[in-house]
Amino acid sequence: MLSRRGHDVNVKRVYRRYRQAHLAVRRLKRKRPQRTAPVNALLTGANQEWGLNFICDGVASGRGIRILTVVDGYTRECPAIEVGG
């Protein structure tokens, strides 16, 4: 606001003056998008929607493994976990 009025200002100097006057610098909060449920996500029973997810991990010997998990969207149960090398 000071620079718009024609004053030559330094950000550090203005911040220091704010702190000396025991004022708080207001920071703008970041706007996050509002997430809504998709229209077709109205599930009425089990086995209507499945979710798949790959997970990578390592064992104590240093070898990596990949895990495929299958999740039912309605019951949130995981009926299958497949492990591969």
A tleap script that builds the chain and sets N, CA, C and O, in Angstrom:
source leaprc.protein.ff14SB
mol = sequence {
  NMET LEU SER ARG ARG GLY HIE ASP VAL ASN
  VAL LYS ARG VAL TYR ARG ARG TYR ARG GLN
  ALA HIE LEU ALA VAL ARG ARG LEU LYS ARG
  LYS ARG PRO GLN ARG THR ALA PRO VAL ASN
  ALA LEU LEU THR GLY ALA ASN GLN GLU TRP
  GLY LEU ASN PHE ILE CYS ASP GLY VAL ALA
  SER GLY ARG GLY ILE ARG ILE LEU THR VAL
  VAL ASP GLY TYR THR ARG GLU CYS PRO ALA
  ILE GLU VAL GLY CGLY
}
set mol.1.N position { 0.831 -1.186 0.000 }
set mol.1.CA position { 0.000 0.000 0.000 }
set mol.1.C position { 0.878 1.253 0.000 }
set mol.1.O position { 0.542 2.253 -0.634 }
set mol.2.N position { 2.004 1.190 0.716 }
set mol.2.CA position { 2.912 2.336 0.724 }
set mol.2.C position { 3.534 2.561 -0.645 }
set mol.2.O position { 3.692 3.700 -1.082 }
set mol.3.N position { 3.889 1.467 -1.322 }
set mol.3.CA position { 4.502 1.629 -2.645 }
set mol.3.C position { 3.496 2.178 -3.650 }
set mol.3.O position { 3.887 2.887 -4.577 }
set mol.4.N position { 2.213 1.869 -3.489 }
set mol.4.CA position { 1.194 2.435 -4.381 }
set mol.4.C position { 1.031 3.932 -4.166 }
set mol.4.O position { 0.645 4.659 -5.082 }
set mol.5.N position { 1.327 4.391 -2.952 }
set mol.5.CA position { 1.210 5.823 -2.660 }
set mol.5.C position { 2.478 6.589 -3.025 }
set mol.5.O position { 2.548 7.802 -2.827 }
set mol.6.N position { 3.490 5.882 -3.563 }
set mol.6.CA position { 4.690 6.561 -4.029 }
set mol.6.C position { 5.869 6.517 -3.089 }
set mol.6.O position { 6.894 7.135 -3.373 }
set mol.7.N position { 5.764 5.810 -1.979 }
set mol.7.CA position { 6.874 5.701 -1.034 }
set mol.7.C position { 7.780 4.551 -1.443 }
set mol.7.O position { 7.311 3.497 -1.872 }
set mol.8.N position { 9.090 4.766 -1.305 }
set mol.8.CA position { 10.051 3.707 -1.582 }
set mol.8.C position { 10.231 2.917 -0.287 }
set mol.8.O position { 10.783 3.436 0.684 }
set mol.9.N position { 9.770 1.666 -0.266 }
set mol.9.CA position { 9.769 0.891 0.972 }
set mol.9.C position { 10.570 -0.393 0.798 }
set mol.9.O position { 10.724 -0.916 -0.306 }
set mol.10.N position { 11.067 -0.875 1.911 }
set mol.10.CA position { 11.764 -2.137 1.985 }
set mol.10.C position { 10.908 -3.069 2.836 }
set mol.10.O position { 10.467 -2.677 3.916 }
set mol.11.N position { 10.665 -4.286 2.376 }
set mol.11.CA position { 9.778 -5.213 3.070 }
set mol.11.C position { 10.315 -5.535 4.457 }
set mol.11.O position { 9.545 -5.608 5.415 }
set mol.12.N position { 11.616 -5.727 4.577 }
set mol.12.CA position { 12.202 -6.053 5.869 }
set mol.12.C position { 12.032 -4.907 6.862 }
set mol.12.O position { 11.761 -5.141 8.040 }
set mol.13.N position { 12.189 -3.681 6.398 }
set mol.13.CA position { 12.057 -2.517 7.269 }
set mol.13.C position { 10.618 -2.372 7.759 }
set mol.13.O position { 10.381 -2.093 8.934 }
set mol.14.N position { 9.669 -2.562 6.860 }
set mol.14.CA position { 8.259 -2.466 7.253 }
set mol.14.C position { 7.923 -3.561 8.256 }
set mol.14.O position { 7.215 -3.303 9.230 }
set mol.15.N position { 8.411 -4.766 8.043 }
set mol.15.CA position { 8.157 -5.863 8.970 }
set mol.15.C position { 8.764 -5.554 10.337 }
set mol.15.O position { 8.140 -5.810 11.367 }
set mol.16.N position { 9.974 -5.007 10.350 }
set mol.16.CA position { 10.622 -4.652 11.619 }
set mol.16.C position { 9.822 -3.607 12.379 }
set mol.16.O position { 9.682 -3.700 13.598 }
set mol.17.N position { 9.295 -2.610 11.670 }
set mol.17.CA position { 8.469 -1.576 12.310 }
set mol.17.C position { 7.175 -2.170 12.870 }
set mol.17.O position { 6.724 -1.782 13.948 }
set mol.18.N position { 6.591 -3.101 12.143 }
set mol.18.CA position { 5.390 -3.772 12.638 }
set mol.18.C position { 5.695 -4.493 13.939 }
set mol.18.O position { 4.923 -4.401 14.893 }
set mol.19.N position { 6.820 -5.215 13.990 }
set mol.19.CA position { 7.170 -5.975 15.179 }
set mol.19.C position { 7.474 -5.045 16.358 }
set mol.19.O position { 7.143 -5.372 17.498 }
set mol.20.N position { 8.093 -3.903 16.101 }
set mol.20.CA position { 8.384 -2.949 17.167 }
set mol.20.C position { 7.104 -2.365 17.749 }
set mol.20.O position { 7.050 -2.066 18.942 }
set mol.21.N position { 6.082 -2.200 16.932 }
set mol.21.CA position { 4.800 -1.663 17.390 }
set mol.21.C position { 3.884 -2.762 17.926 }
set mol.21.O position { 2.726 -2.500 18.251 }
set mol.22.N position { 4.397 -3.993 18.018 }
set mol.22.CA position { 3.640 -5.151 18.511 }
set mol.22.C position { 2.379 -5.391 17.674 }
set mol.22.O position { 1.312 -5.698 18.206 }
set mol.23.N position { 2.521 -5.249 16.391 }
set mol.23.CA position { 1.418 -5.527 15.468 }
set mol.23.C position { 1.666 -6.867 14.798 }
set mol.23.O position { 2.809 -7.311 14.691 }
set mol.24.N position { 0.618 -7.499 14.355 }
set mol.24.CA position { 0.727 -8.769 13.660 }
set mol.24.C position { 0.535 -8.533 12.167 }
set mol.24.O position { -0.378 -7.818 11.754 }
set mol.25.N position { 1.383 -9.126 11.382 }
set mol.25.CA position { 1.247 -9.021 9.932 }
set mol.25.C position { 0.195 -10.021 9.509 }
set mol.25.O position { 0.334 -11.221 9.744 }
set mol.26.N position { -0.853 -9.527 8.888 }
set mol.26.CA position { -1.930 -10.407 8.449 }
set mol.26.C position { -1.519 -11.107 7.174 }
set mol.26.O position { -1.091 -10.472 6.210 }
set mol.27.N position { -1.650 -12.394 7.177 }
set mol.27.CA position { -1.334 -13.183 5.996 }
set mol.27.C position { -2.628 -13.719 5.414 }
set mol.27.O position { -3.534 -14.130 6.139 }
set mol.28.N position { -2.698 -13.707 4.093 }
set mol.28.CA position { -3.887 -14.200 3.430 }
set mol.28.C position { -3.908 -15.720 3.480 }
set mol.28.O position { -2.893 -16.375 3.242 }
set mol.29.N position { -5.073 -16.269 3.791 }
set mol.29.CA position { -5.203 -17.719 3.798 }
set mol.29.C position { -5.375 -18.210 2.371 }
set mol.29.O position { -6.035 -17.575 1.548 }
set mol.30.N position { -4.774 -19.336 2.103 }
set mol.30.CA position { -4.838 -19.908 0.765 }
set mol.30.C position { -6.207 -20.527 0.534 }
set mol.30.O position { -6.700 -21.281 1.373 }
set mol.31.N position { -6.808 -20.218 -0.575 }
set mol.31.CA position { -8.118 -20.768 -0.883 }
set mol.31.C position { -7.944 -22.178 -1.426 }
set mol.31.O position { -7.127 -22.416 -2.316 }
set mol.32.N position { -8.712 -23.100 -0.885 }
set mol.32.CA position { -8.655 -24.478 -1.327 }
set mol.32.C position { -9.939 -24.803 -2.065 }
set mol.32.O position { -11.013 -24.337 -1.686 }
set mol.33.N position { -9.833 -25.589 -3.101 }
set mol.33.CA position { -11.051 -25.920 -3.855 }
set mol.33.C position { -12.002 -26.771 -3.013 }
set mol.33.O position { -11.581 -27.649 -2.260 }
set mol.34.N position { -13.270 -26.490 -3.163 }
set mol.34.CA position { -14.289 -27.269 -2.473 }
set mol.34.C position { -14.502 -28.569 -3.232 }
set mol.34.O position { -14.763 -28.557 -4.435 }
set mol.35.N position { -14.394 -29.662 -2.547 }
set mol.35.CA position { -14.571 -30.958 -3.194 }
set mol.35.C position { -15.954 -31.487 -2.874 }
set mol.35.O position { -16.357 -31.566 -1.714 }
set mol.36.N position { -16.664 -31.841 -3.910 }
set mol.36.CA position { -17.990 -32.407 -3.740 }
set mol.36.C position { -17.979 -33.845 -4.235 }
set mol.36.O position { -17.148 -34.226 -5.060 }
set mol.37.N position { -18.895 -34.623 -3.731 }
set mol.37.CA position { -18.992 -36.021 -4.150 }
set mol.37.C position { -19.536 -36.076 -5.572 }
set mol.37.O position { -20.463 -35.338 -5.905 }
set mol.38.N position { -18.974 -36.935 -6.409 }
set mol.38.CA position { -19.498 -37.059 -7.762 }
set mol.38.C position { -20.949 -37.556 -7.750 }
set mol.38.O position { -21.385 -38.223 -6.812 }
set mol.39.N position { -21.671 -37.219 -8.798 }
set mol.39.CA position { -23.086 -37.573 -8.876 }
set mol.39.C position { -23.274 -39.080 -8.894 }
set mol.39.O position { -24.223 -39.591 -8.299 }
set mol.40.N position { -22.381 -39.803 -9.572 }
set mol.40.CA position { -22.550 -41.247 -9.686 }
set mol.40.C position { -22.021 -42.015 -8.476 }
set mol.40.O position { -21.973 -43.244 -8.518 }
set mol.41.N position { -21.625 -41.333 -7.401 }
set mol.41.CA position { -21.080 -42.009 -6.227 }
set mol.41.C position { -22.159 -42.350 -5.205 }
set mol.41.O position { -21.834 -42.634 -4.052 }
set mol.42.N position { -23.408 -42.331 -5.585 }
set mol.42.CA position { -24.478 -42.685 -4.668 }
set mol.42.C position { -24.636 -44.206 -4.690 }
set mol.42.O position { -25.423 -44.751 -5.465 }
set mol.43.N position { -23.888 -44.867 -3.841 }
set mol.43.CA position { -23.881 -46.327 -3.809 }
set mol.43.C position { -24.963 -46.814 -2.864 }
set mol.43.O position { -25.159 -46.249 -1.789 }
set mol.44.N position { -25.663 -47.858 -3.266 }
set mol.44.CA position { -26.745 -48.399 -2.441 }
set mol.44.C position { -26.432 -49.781 -1.891 }
set mol.44.O position { -27.168 -50.277 -1.038 }
set mol.45.N position { -25.372 -50.412 -2.349 }
set mol.45.CA position { -25.039 -51.738 -1.863 }
set mol.45.C position { -23.610 -52.110 -2.204 }
set mol.45.O position { -22.906 -51.390 -2.911 }
set mol.46.N position { -23.204 -53.254 -1.680 }
set mol.46.CA position { -21.844 -53.741 -1.903 }
set mol.46.C position { -21.652 -54.163 -3.352 }
set mol.46.O position { -22.618 -54.429 -4.067 }
set mol.47.N position { -20.403 -54.222 -3.776 }
set mol.47.CA position { -19.981 -54.682 -5.100 }
set mol.47.C position { -20.460 -53.797 -6.248 }
set mol.47.O position { -20.591 -54.282 -7.372 }
set mol.48.N position { -20.722 -52.523 -6.000 }
set mol.48.CA position { -21.095 -51.605 -7.061 }
set mol.48.C position { -19.887 -50.807 -7.553 }
set mol.48.O position { -19.841 -50.415 -8.719 }
set mol.49.N position { -18.935 -50.570 -6.699 }
set mol.49.CA position { -17.751 -49.787 -7.059 }
set mol.49.C position { -16.541 -50.390 -6.360 }
set mol.49.O position { -16.581 -50.723 -5.176 }
set mol.50.N position { -15.459 -50.519 -7.133 }
set mol.50.CA position { -14.227 -51.065 -6.603 }
set mol.50.C position { -13.114 -50.047 -6.783 }
set mol.50.O position { -13.074 -49.317 -7.773 }
set mol.51.N position { -12.225 -50.011 -5.824 }
set mol.51.CA position { -11.053 -49.151 -5.923 }
set mol.51.C position { -9.793 -49.990 -5.912 }
set mol.51.O position { -9.670 -50.924 -5.120 }
set mol.52.N position { -8.854 -49.660 -6.792 }
set mol.52.CA position { -7.577 -50.373 -6.865 }
set mol.52.C position { -6.459 -49.415 -6.484 }
set mol.52.O position { -6.506 -48.232 -6.818 }
set mol.53.N position { -5.459 -49.926 -5.787 }
set mol.53.CA position { -4.353 -49.082 -5.369 }
set mol.53.C position { -3.075 -49.922 -5.341 }
set mol.53.O position { -3.058 -51.029 -4.802 }
set mol.54.N position { -2.008 -49.379 -5.929 }
set mol.54.CA position { -0.701 -50.019 -5.858 }
set mol.54.C position { 0.110 -49.364 -4.754 }
set mol.54.O position { 0.167 -48.139 -4.654 }
set mol.55.N position { 0.736 -50.188 -3.930 }
set mol.55.CA position { 1.587 -49.704 -2.846 }
set mol.55.C position { 2.966 -50.310 -3.045 }
set mol.55.O position { 3.091 -51.514 -3.269 }
set mol.56.N position { 3.997 -49.487 -2.965 }
set mol.56.CA position { 5.379 -49.965 -3.070 }
set mol.56.C position { 6.038 -49.846 -1.705 }
set mol.56.O position { 5.886 -48.837 -1.017 }
set mol.57.N position { 6.767 -50.878 -1.321 }
set mol.57.CA position { 7.436 -50.879 -0.029 }
set mol.57.C position { 8.723 -51.683 -0.158 }
set mol.57.O position { 8.968 -52.313 -1.187 }
set mol.58.N position { 9.524 -51.661 0.866 }
set mol.58.CA position { 10.769 -52.414 0.880 }
set mol.58.C position { 10.834 -53.296 2.107 }
set mol.58.O position { 10.310 -52.946 3.165 }
set mol.59.N position { 11.475 -54.435 1.966 }
set mol.59.CA position { 11.644 -55.357 3.089 }
set mol.59.C position { 13.008 -55.136 3.717 }
set mol.59.O position { 13.810 -54.357 3.203 }
set mol.60.N position { 13.277 -55.813 4.820 }
set mol.60.CA position { 14.517 -55.608 5.580 }
set mol.60.C position { 15.760 -55.926 4.760 }
set mol.60.O position { 16.817 -55.338 4.991 }
set mol.61.N position { 15.652 -56.842 3.814 }
set mol.61.CA position { 16.816 -57.206 3.005 }
set mol.61.C position { 17.117 -56.166 1.919 }
set mol.61.O position { 18.134 -56.259 1.231 }
set mol.62.N position { 16.248 -55.195 1.773 }
set mol.62.CA position { 16.465 -54.161 0.761 }
set mol.62.C position { 15.699 -54.395 -0.521 }
set mol.62.O position { 15.689 -53.539 -1.406 }
set mol.63.N position { 15.063 -55.534 -0.629 }
set mol.63.CA position { 14.304 -55.869 -1.832 }
set mol.63.C position { 12.972 -55.126 -1.815 }
set mol.63.O position { 12.336 -55.008 -0.768 }
set mol.64.N position { 12.554 -54.631 -2.967 }
set mol.64.CA position { 11.293 -53.923 -3.060 }
set mol.64.C position { 10.143 -54.836 -3.417 }
set mol.64.O position { 10.317 -55.801 -4.161 }
set mol.65.N position { 8.979 -54.540 -2.894 }
set mol.65.CA position { 7.780 -55.309 -3.221 }
set mol.65.C position { 6.674 -54.349 -3.629 }
set mol.65.O position { 6.656 -53.188 -3.218 }
set mol.66.N position { 5.757 -54.848 -4.439 }
set mol.66.CA position { 4.578 -54.086 -4.838 }
set mol.66.C position { 3.343 -54.825 -4.360 }
set mol.66.O position { 3.262 -56.051 -4.445 }
set mol.67.N position { 2.385 -54.064 -3.855 }
set mol.67.CA position { 1.168 -54.645 -3.302 }
set mol.67.C position { -0.027 -54.018 -4.013 }
set mol.67.O position { -0.132 -52.795 -4.110 }
set mol.68.N position { -0.928 -54.867 -4.507 }
set mol.68.CA position { -2.167 -54.408 -5.119 }
set mol.68.C position { -3.292 -54.635 -4.121 }
set mol.68.O position { -3.530 -55.766 -3.697 }
set mol.69.N position { -3.989 -53.561 -3.744 }
set mol.69.CA position { -5.119 -53.683 -2.835 }
set mol.69.C position { -6.403 -53.386 -3.599 }
set mol.69.O position { -6.447 -52.487 -4.438 }
set mol.70.N position { -7.431 -54.143 -3.301 }
set mol.70.CA position { -8.749 -53.963 -3.895 }
set mol.70.C position { -9.708 -53.619 -2.765 }
set mol.70.O position { -9.792 -54.351 -1.779 }
set mol.71.N position { -10.440 -52.497 -2.902 }
set mol.71.CA position { -11.329 -52.022 -1.848 }
set mol.71.C position { -12.727 -51.846 -2.415 }
set mol.71.O position { -12.903 -51.272 -3.489 }
set mol.72.N position { -13.728 -52.347 -1.682 }
set mol.72.CA position { -15.118 -52.139 -2.056 }
set mol.72.C position { -15.513 -50.724 -1.639 }
set mol.72.O position { -15.279 -50.330 -0.497 }
set mol.73.N position { -16.107 -49.960 -2.551 }
set mol.73.CA position { -16.442 -48.566 -2.278 }
set mol.73.C position { -17.564 -48.375 -1.285 }
set mol.73.O position { -17.627 -47.335 -0.630 }
set mol.74.N position { -18.447 -49.336 -1.151 }
set mol.74.CA position { -19.599 -49.197 -0.252 }
set mol.74.C position { -19.276 -49.666 1.164 }
set mol.74.O position { -19.549 -48.955 2.131 }
set mol.75.N position { -18.700 -50.851 1.290 }
set mol.75.CA position { -18.437 -51.420 2.618 }
set mol.75.C position { -17.065 -51.045 3.159 }
set mol.75.O position { -16.803 -51.228 4.347 }
set mol.76.N position { -16.187 -50.523 2.310 }
set mol.76.CA position { -14.804 -50.179 2.678 }
set mol.76.C position { -14.013 -51.398 3.134 }
set mol.76.O position { -13.030 -51.263 3.863 }
set mol.77.N position { -14.427 -52.566 2.719 }
set mol.77.CA position { -13.692 -53.783 3.016 }
set mol.77.C position { -12.646 -54.032 1.945 }
set mol.77.O position { -12.790 -53.594 0.804 }
set mol.78.N position { -11.605 -54.729 2.320 }
set mol.78.CA position { -10.536 -55.058 1.384 }
set mol.78.C position { -10.543 -56.572 1.168 }
set mol.78.O position { -9.887 -57.299 1.914 }
set mol.79.N position { -11.266 -57.053 0.171 }
set mol.79.CA position { -11.382 -58.505 -0.009 }
set mol.79.C position { -10.139 -59.153 -0.628 }
set mol.79.O position { -9.996 -60.374 -0.560 }
set mol.80.N position { -9.246 -58.376 -1.223 }
set mol.80.CA position { -8.081 -58.986 -1.861 }
set mol.80.C position { -6.857 -58.086 -1.727 }
set mol.80.O position { -6.923 -56.875 -1.935 }
set mol.81.N position { -5.739 -58.716 -1.375 }
set mol.81.CA position { -4.434 -58.063 -1.358 }
set mol.81.C position { -3.475 -59.006 -2.068 }
set mol.81.O position { -3.249 -60.125 -1.607 }
set mol.82.N position { -2.917 -58.570 -3.172 }
set mol.82.CA position { -1.979 -59.378 -3.946 }
set mol.82.C position { -0.589 -58.774 -3.811 }
set mol.82.O position { -0.410 -57.575 -4.030 }
set mol.83.N position { 0.399 -59.592 -3.452 }
set mol.83.CA position { 1.767 -59.143 -3.279 }
set mol.83.C position { 2.604 -59.721 -4.401 }
set mol.83.O position { 2.511 -60.910 -4.707 }
set mol.84.N position { 3.424 -58.878 -5.014 }
set mol.84.CA position { 4.305 -59.324 -6.096 }
set mol.84.C position { 5.677 -58.700 -5.931 }
set mol.84.O position { 5.848 -57.735 -5.186 }
set mol.85.N position { 6.641 -59.253 -6.626 }
set mol.85.CA position { 8.015 -58.775 -6.525 }
set mol.85.C position { 8.310 -57.791 -7.533 }
set mol.85.O position { 9.430 -57.283 -7.590 }
savepdb mol mol.pdb
quit
